[in-house]
Amino acid sequence: MTKDLDYRVGDSRELLKTIPDSSIRLAITSPPYNIGKPYGKYKDNIPLNEWEELLNDVSKEVCRVLTPDGSFFLNLGQVPTSKTNEILPLQYIGYQILKDNGLFLRNIITWTFNNMQNCVNRLSGRYENILWFVKDLNNYIFNLNEIRVPYISKNDKRLKDGTGRNPTDVWYFDRVNNMTKQMLKLSHPTVYPLPMIIRIIKMSTHPGDIILDPFAGSGTSLIAAKIMGRRGIGFDLDEKYQKEFKQRLLIEGNISASVFDELLEDSEKKKRIKREYERVISQAILKGVI
């Protein structure tokens, strides 16, 4: 790890208490969904009220440590309940918990993807929500020019200014597939798409700011912070994920920020990211890292 990245093993509810008030510009996380995922030490199948208490305890501390112009991005999806398979929209529960802790909803981002299981008794799920909360509706960071994307029409007259368009509140990012996880030797069952987290960091922070992930897992948020010249703090119960983060840092931590240029066309973005991964993995192999 580097002096700018701090990954700690332990209960985030306790570790959050060690962070000073108003010191974090951006918190971004996705807690376990309580559907039995193999998270190691954490038991991902607890009564709903206990899950709500966990999210409430974490959210209360996050609200305390955010700067006055800070943001909290909370990724949640809809999941089948264990007893009846009725769909439970966790994002609605999360909204109320964060609202009760004094935060204000700025946007609901719909993250869409393709690579996931196909259902036979209901429509297959292809989206989750990222709830963007701010501490102050009149004072928050929104770097729109950092995340502008190409115009849809090549003949759009606005193209002459070269600034691009607002990416809207519907984002498409591929989920991290098993092949990529095997290549990076990751056992964590849910890994964020790195480009998506980089977009959020560019959108809501400045270079040198501190990013916090209370459920850090294999450390995607911290990797993204490193690539974008920010500092990062992450927590997780299981030390094996800290080891996976350290491994990722030696590889993905060397990815150039330039490959995540939002104004590139999607096909070109994917090509550049693929080539950059091939480059850093080749370097890691030469150095004996993997």
Steps between C-alpha positions, in 0.01 A plus 500: 500500500600864469480783749194631317302174523388353829324161496407379849359163607214513747139599559428823312264612776793515740769612254288793383518642851875556452446741209484873586188705442461667159812342351361288214395657169338189354365176642415231249396146579274204440416301814422127489147437371415232757446228239757243613806610300825329614670801661727302730469613861185704438176301512292635213169370630379687805152621601394806302484719810865416576599590143316831539680564831835433333430745219361756746806479726737539205298781341487696824880494524543580130280807543723612788829462314389658170618852426222763478511467119545122506304225323398143577440261208317186615460212254205268570285264296176308524529143628274199555417426863615164631158379620260596221721627215302824505718782367633734769613843370797571725555839336171627646598382847843659457343828392297530819794409724731762346223758498434436870870563564483851359614453139322624188441306178646674193457225238402137461742355245390188316799276433417257219696193391460184294715220636283342771282192555180443302180441696222259395217607731536881484671766291880483526656780703727730301542804723585625846472849644767732631346752738693828497454680831651833602542663837381840375276548194648846447865405543645190335758412234375419152778504239279461193778588257708210633238241407349628177449227239483517117194651336260245353475669162822567309326794328402670825592869474617494858787273398705801398559594864644155566363478853268203462163435664375419847522120554146502647385282791507173301847342478612185322804322641577130457512299820839346581488149354652181638779499241623839623472388862707189425760705314537732801466210749194649670271289716266782603152419360404857410757732342419853381574598138806723534392751228171565681670583828751722322209695348352558845835611640559744213147631540499565876859562616815699430859365482632429848155448655430197719264226382346259753355152437356342819447165321817500294512136390785452254563874498368634169420841652854532634653388169291765323608761754865417437463519121328840526746655746275485805552343842295203615382328818328161495371251755413132482449217749712245317877528472502292182340789312770732629751264340305506174501879511878507545535270200270720293692809603820356353320439170201729446654776708735560204220561249517843337212735576496609135333177385186602689443810288120535494496678161624189321242292315399184689676268256823698527473512881473122516797455265720735699405348835562148363843601368587670829405191699715289271790741556484507880445124523803437277706726724375316808595166349851628417540625857373171644196663656269245337 
